[in-house]
Amino acid sequence: MDLTITVLVYSSLAAAAAALGAAPLLVRERLPIALIGWSNALAAGLMLGAAYALLLVALEPGSGPGAGGALLGIGFVYWTRAASRTTELELNRLEEMSPDYGYKILLVNTVHSSAEGVAIGAAMAVNLPFGVLVALAIAAHNVPEGTVLCAVLTSRGVRLSDAVGLAVVTNVTQVLLAVVTFAIVVAEPSVLPWALGVAAGALVFLVLFELLPECYRQAGPRSIAMVTIVAMGIVVLLSEQGI
Ligand SMILES: [Zn+2]
């Protein structure tokens, strides 16, 4: 199979995995707030594991491009959040009815998934097994993230089927950025450590800025730390096998 098609298929599967996150809402209409916290912690840990694996490869040719890319990645996420005036936005407010809250949440998720697209595209350009590993880590990460987004949207009165659709649609930028990043890096291989650095920096920043802060309040620091570390450890161990 042509490698660009492979990138398209894996990034699309990762995007679609967000739909699986709706499963707990089929059982219970209102999820306990601790479950939202653990879902975020699981998403955070899987993302940290992917960022670790990306950074290791990014720093191989020397620390300059990887570190420079990481700074760019952090700057990109921070700037897009500042420009869209969502820096202070609380992401998990259930029953938040203000009209623009839903749009802002979807916008934040779209920016967030762009960074994940860069991660999948750059990893696929390293080699196929590494790309598949990062795509699977992001796919697994998208499931609990889909749970949180669907819980927030349905608590605002959005139908579950529509919430599932929106959770997948916010990940379309993931597919787009994966294919574009892959094409750029294949055309100009010297950009690869930069792209890997951008992805790693953006992912770590998203974990610290978006995913972790709210979940400490939702489920308590001990369980959040445990879930995050175990999820991260699993991806790190798998990446050690694969690289
Ligand atoms: Zn995500």
Residues whose N, C-alpha, C, O or C-beta is under 5 A from the ligand:
A	BS01	ZN	E145
